[in-house]
Amino acid sequence: MANEKYQEILIFVAGTTPQIITETLYALVFGQDPAVFPDEVHVITTQHGKERIEDELFQKGRWRDFFREFELEPISPEKVNIMVVTDSRSRPLDDIREAAHNEAVGDLIADFIRKKAGDPASRLHCSLAGGRKTMSFYLGSALQLFGRPWDRLYHVLVTPEFESHPGFYYKPRKNRVLEVTNPLGKTIRTLNTRDAAITLAELPFIRLREKLSLEAKPFRELVAEGQKDLDTAMVQQRLEVNLQERTVKVGTKTIEMVPVLLILYCAFLREKLDRCPYPDRTLCLDCTDCFPALVDFTSREALEAMVDDYKTIYGPLSPRVGDLLDQWDQGFEIEALRQNVSKINRTLREGLDDETMFPIYAITAVGKHGSKRHGVRVEKGKIRIT
């Protein structure tokens, strides 16, 4: 997207260490070029995590102090959206330990990322440093499913001595001395915050948006749906049409086809290649929006387009080219097209070794009687015409 001014949206998964929120915010402001100033902050956590965030960040003033210390425009605690994972009865969860709890948090995160990624003016900055490992997994997976090229996924890294220290929430401007105590509360050493480093590791992720249908809601069904789409796309073999050799090759199987059938078959294939209404999509999947009605191929103009392939087969000066145009001077008749579609499919069925492949490469009809459209279901990326 060319938009240079995004609505910057920070999304965290968090458990009992609210430090990861201010540490990530610090790294976004002081470790990125240009700096990222959030317009929205969202935290997905448990009930216990929410209480920790409210106590440690808001009630103790650390959230306010962060903005004051660095003279940033403050974000009031009321504008920080804290979402608590609930069970099937909408009861807040204190922790995520059961299988059903994991399903619930997966559904919550997937649904939230889907909605936020639906706004093209937004840019998501997702931090998976906090919370249970399953929460991090779901956040990263949801971004794979719905993320755009401009969205970001991070893990915040802090110098080990300061990581999870109860007094360290960000690196202050002036050095502060922090005490490290043993389980009995006795100070065993001190740390100087000037020695701390906070960095963001940006994590690459595969973007599956626009490549999968992803209509399902629950996370588990989303994964199953996406896997089905991927399996469908990968199982198809390449379809190569060689006009001069008058052949259709599916994988390693070569099928001969008579020229007049071959140019009609190519006409259907070219609908996918040249007139796809969604050229940015790399996969067709179940889409048939490019399928034309047979009547679209009955015009003189449609015939002349097919004749270009006929010239490739016989040569541009061949008398057969003129014979074809003279025979169908107004274009193909609809009944002749129906008969030729049947002949094409019969040739493919007889030539393919695997019957299950036939529906992918045959000319099939969609729609109701009277408004049927025809086309070939093979992925457009698998088609090659020479």
C-alpha positions in Angstrom: 0.0 0.0 0.0 1.3 3.4 -0.9 -0.3 5.1 2.1 2.5 6.7 4.1 0.4 7.7 7.1 -1.1 4.7 8.8 -3.2 4.4 11.8 -0.6 2.8 14.0 -2.1 0.0 16.1 -0.2 -1.8 18.8 -1.4 -5.3 19.7 0.1 -7.3 22.6 -0.5 -10.7 24.1 0.4 -10.4 27.7 0.5 -12.5 30.9 1.9 -11.5 34.3 4.8 -9.3 33.0 3.3 -6.0 32.0 6.9 -4.8 31.4 6.7 -6.1 27.8 4.2 -3.4 27.0 6.3 -0.4 28.0 9.5 -2.1 26.8 8.0 -2.6 23.3 6.6 0.9 23.3 10.0 2.2 24.2 11.7 0.2 21.3 9.1 1.4 18.8 9.6 5.0 19.7 13.4 5.0 20.1 14.5 2.0 18.2 12.6 2.5 14.9 13.3 4.9 12.0 10.9 6.5 11.7 9.6 6.2 15.2 6.3 4.6 15.7 3.8 6.5 17.8 0.7 4.4 18.5 -2.8 5.6 17.8 -4.4 2.6 19.4 -3.1 0.1 22.0 -4.8 -3.3 22.5 -3.8 -6.0 25.0 -5.1 -9.6 24.9 -4.6 -11.2 28.3 -6.2 -13.2 31.2 -8.1 -11.7 34.1 -5.0 -12.1 36.3 -2.9 -10.4 33.6 -5.4 -7.5 33.4 -5.1 -6.9 37.1 -1.4 -6.9 36.9 -1.4 -4.4 34.0 -3.8 -2.1 35.8 -1.9 -2.3 39.1 1.7 -2.1 37.8 1.2 0.2 34.9 -1.7 2.4 35.7 -2.2 2.6 39.4 1.5 2.9 40.2 1.8 5.5 37.5 4.4 3.8 35.3 2.3 4.3 32.2 1.9 8.0 32.9 5.6 8.4 33.8 6.7 6.9 30.5 5.0 9.6 28.5 6.1 12.3 30.8 9.7 11.3 31.0 10.0 11.3 27.2 7.7 14.3 26.6 5.4 12.2 24.4 1.7 12.9 23.9 0.1 10.7 26.5 -2.3 7.9 26.0 -4.7 7.7 28.9 -5.2 4.3 30.5 -8.9 4.4 29.6 -7.9 4.3 25.9 -5.8 1.2 26.4 -8.1 -1.7 25.3 -7.6 -4.7 27.5 -9.4 -7.8 26.2 -9.7 -10.7 28.7 -10.0 -14.2 27.4 -13.3 -15.9 28.5 -14.6 -19.4 28.6 -17.6 -20.8 26.7 -19.9 -19.1 29.3 -18.2 -15.7 28.9 -16.5 -16.0 32.2 -13.1 -14.3 32.4 -10.2 -16.8 32.6 -7.4 -16.4 35.2 -5.1 -18.6 33.2 -5.0 -20.7 30.0 -4.4 -24.3 31.0 -7.2 -26.4 29.4 -7.6 -27.3 25.8 -10.9 -25.4 25.6 -9.1 -22.3 26.9 -6.6 -22.5 24.2 -9.3 -22.8 21.6 -11.0 -19.7 23.1 -7.9 -17.6 23.0 -7.1 -18.7 19.4 -10.6 -17.7 18.2 -10.4 -14.4 20.1 -7.0 -13.5 18.6 -7.8 -14.6 15.0 -11.1 -12.7 15.0 -9.5 -9.6 16.4 -6.6 -9.6 13.9 -9.0 -10.2 11.0 -11.1 -7.2 12.0 -8.1 -4.9 12.5 -6.4 -6.0 9.3 -9.7 -5.2 7.4 -8.9 -1.5 7.5 -6.4 -0.6 4.7 -5.5 2.6 6.5 -4.2 0.7 9.6 -0.8 -0.8 10.3 -0.6 -3.5 12.9 2.4 -3.8 15.2 2.0 -7.2 17.0 4.2 -8.1 20.0 4.3 -11.8 21.0 6.7 -11.4 23.9 4.2 -11.9 26.6 1.6 -14.4 27.8 1.5 -18.1 27.3 3.4 -19.6 24.4 0.1 -20.6 22.8 -1.0 -16.9 22.8 2.2 -16.0 21.0 1.6 -18.8 18.5 -1.9 -17.7 17.8 -0.9 -14.1 17.4 1.8 -15.0 14.9 -0.5 -17.4 13.1 -3.3 -14.9 12.9 -1.0 -12.4 11.3 0.1 -15.0 8.8 -3.5 -15.5 7.8 -4.7 -11.9 7.7 -1.6 -9.6 7.8 -0.7 -7.2 5.0 2.8 -6.4 3.7 3.0 -3.3 5.9 2.1 -5.1 9.2 4.8 -6.0 11.6 5.5 -8.8 14.1 7.9 -8.3 16.9 9.6 -9.9 19.9 11.1 -7.5 22.4 14.6 -8.3 23.7 15.9 -6.9 27.0 19.4 -7.3 28.6 19.0 -10.6 30.6 19.8 -8.9 34.0 16.9 -6.5 33.5 14.4 -8.9 31.9 11.4 -9.3 34.2 13.0 -7.3 37.0 10.1 -5.9 38.9 11.5 -2.4 38.8 12.5 -2.2 35.2 9.8 -1.1 32.7 11.9 0.9 30.2 15.3 2.6 30.0 15.0 5.9 31.7 16.8 9.0 30.6 18.8 9.2 33.7 20.5 6.3 35.3 18.7 4.5 38.1 20.0 1.9 40.4 17.9 -1.2 40.8 18.4 -3.7 43.6 18.4 -7.4 43.0 17.3 -9.4 46.0 17.3 -13.0 47.0 14.1 -14.9 48.0 14.6 -13.6 51.6 14.5 -10.0 50.4 18.2 -9.3 50.9 19.9 -7.2 48.3 22.6 -9.3 46.6 23.7 -6.8 43.9 22.7 -3.7 42.1 22.0 -2.9 38.4 22.4 0.4 36.6 19.7 1.1 34.0 22.3 2.8 31.8 23.6 -0.7 31.1 20.2 -2.0 29.9 19.4 -2.4 26.2 16.0 -2.8 24.7 15.7 -3.9 21.1 12.9 -5.2 18.8 13.4 -8.3 16.7 11.2 -8.0 13.7 10.0 -11.5 12.8 9.3 -12.3 9.1 6.1 -14.1 8.4 4.5 -15.7 5.3 1.4 -13.8 4.2 -1.5 -16.0 3.2 -4.1 -13.3 2.9 -5.5 -13.1 -0.7 -4.1 -16.6 -1.3 -6.6 -18.5 0.8 -10.4 -18.1 1.1 -10.4 -17.9 4.9 -14.1 -17.6 5.4 -14.3 -19.7 8.6 -14.5 -18.1 12.0 -13.0 -20.4 14.6 -9.2 -20.6 14.4 -9.2 -24.4 14.0 -11.6 -24.2 11.0 -9.5 -21.4 9.5 -6.5 -23.7 9.5 -8.4 -26.6 8.0 -9.9 -24.4 5.4 -6.5 -22.9 4.5 -4.8 -26.3 4.4 -7.5 -27.5 2.0 -6.9 -24.6 -0.3 -3.1 -25.1 -0.3 -3.5 -28.8 -1.0 -5.8 -28.1 -3.9 -3.4 -25.6 -5.4 -0.4 -27.9 -5.0 -1.9 -31.1 -6.3 -2.6 -29.6 -9.7 -0.2 -30.4 -12.5 0.9 -27.9 -15.1 -1.2 -27.5 -18.2 0.8 -26.7 -21.3 -0.7 -26.1 -24.7 1.6 -26.3 -27.7 -0.2 -24.9 -30.7 2.3 -25.9 -33.3 2.5 -29.5 -32.0 -1.3 -29.4 -31.5 -1.0 -30.9 -28.1 -2.3 -30.4 -24.6 0.2 -31.6 -21.9 -1.0 -32.3 -18.4 2.0 -33.0 -16.2 3.9 -35.6 -18.2 0.8 -36.8 -20.2 0.6 -35.4 -23.8 -2.8 -35.4 -25.5 -3.3 -34.6 -29.2 -6.2 -32.4 -30.1 -7.5 -31.3 -33.5 -6.9 -27.6 -34.3 -10.5 -26.3 -34.2 -10.9 -27.9 -30.7 -7.6 -26.7 -29.6 -8.3 -23.0 -30.4 -11.6 -23.2 -28.5 -9.9 -24.8 -25.5 -7.3 -22.0 -25.6 -10.1 -19.4 -25.7 -11.4 -20.7 -22.4 -7.9 -20.8 -20.9 -7.2 -17.2 -22.1 -10.2 -16.1 -20.2 -8.4 -17.1 -17.0 -5.1 -15.7 -18.1 -6.1 -12.4 -19.7 -9.5 -11.5 -18.2 -9.3 -12.5 -14.6 -11.2 -9.9 -12.5 -8.8 -10.4 -9.7 -5.3 -10.2 -11.3 -3.6 -9.6 -7.9 -4.7 -13.0 -6.6 -2.2 -15.7 -7.3 -4.7 -18.6 -6.7 -8.1 -19.1 -8.3 -9.3 -21.8 -5.8 -13.1 -22.0 -6.3 -13.5 -18.7 -8.1 -15.3 -19.0 -11.4 -15.9 -15.3 -12.0 -13.9 -15.3 -15.3 -16.1 -18.1 -16.8 -17.8 -16.7 -19.9 -21.2 -17.7 -21.3 -21.0 -19.8 -24.4 -22.8 -17.0 -26.3 -19.8 -14.8 -25.7 -17.9 -17.0 -28.1 -20.5 -16.7 -30.9 -19.5 -13.3 -32.3 -17.3 -12.7 -35.3 -14.9 -10.8 -33.0 -14.5 -13.9 -30.7 -13.8 -16.1 -33.7 -11.1 -13.7 -35.0 -9.4 -13.8 -31.6 -9.4 -17.6 -31.8 -8.0 -17.4 -35.4 -4.8 -15.9 -34.0 -4.1 -19.3 -32.5 -5.2 -21.0 -35.7 -2.6 -19.0 -37.6 0.0 -20.2 -35.1 -1.0 -23.8 -35.9 -1.2 -23.6 -39.7 0.8 -20.5 -40.4 -0.6 -17.0 -41.1 -0.8 -17.5 -44.9 -2.4 -20.9 -44.7 -5.7 -21.2 -46.8 -7.2 -23.0 -43.8 -7.4 -19.7 -41.9 -9.5 -18.2 -44.6 -11.6 -21.3 -44.9 -12.4 -21.2 -41.2 -13.5 -17.6 -41.4 -15.5 -18.2 -44.5 -17.3 -21.2 -42.9 -18.3 -19.2 -39.8 -18.5 -15.7 -41.3 -20.8 -14.6 -38.5 -19.0 -16.5 -35.8 -19.5 -19.9 -34.3 -23.1 -21.0 -33.9 -24.0 -21.9 -30.3 -24.8 -25.5 -31.1 -21.5 -26.0 -32.8 -19.8 -24.6 -29.7 -21.7 -27.1 -27.5 -20.7 -30.0 -29.7 -17.0 -28.9 -29.7 -17.0 -28.5 -25.9 -18.2 -32.1 -25.7 -15.5 -33.2 -28.1 -12.8 -31.4 -26.1 -13.9 -33.0 -22.9 -14.1 -36.4 -24.5 -10.6 -36.0 -25.8 -9.3 -35.0 -22.4 -11.1 -37.8 -20.6 -9.7 -40.4 -23.0 -6.2 -38.9 -22.8 -5.8 -38.5 -19.0 -4.6 -41.5 -17.1 -6.1 -40.3 -13.8 -9.9 -39.9 -13.9 -9.8 -37.7 -10.8 -7.9 -35.0 -12.8 -10.6 -34.7 -15.4 -12.8 -32.1 -13.5 -9.7 -29.8 -13.1 -8.8 -29.6 -16.8 -12.2 -30.2 -18.5 -14.5 -27.4 -19.6 -17.2 -27.3 -16.9 -20.4 -25.4 -16.5 -21.5 -23.3 -13.5 -24.8 -21.5 -12.8 -28.4 -22.3 -13.4 -30.1 -23.3 -16.6 -30.4 -20.3 -18.9 -27.5 -18.5 -17.3 -24.8 -21.0 -17.4 -21.2 -20.0 -17.8 -18.3 -22.3 -18.9 -14.6 -22.5 -18.0 -11.7 -24.6 -16.9 -11.0 -24.9 -13.2 -7.2 -25.4 -13.3 -5.2 -22.7 -11.5 -4.3 -19.9 -13.8 -0.7 -20.1 -12.6 -0.5 -23.7 -13.9 -1.4 -22.7 -17.5 1.1 -22.1 -20.3 0.3 -21.6 -24.0 3.0 -21.6 -26.6 
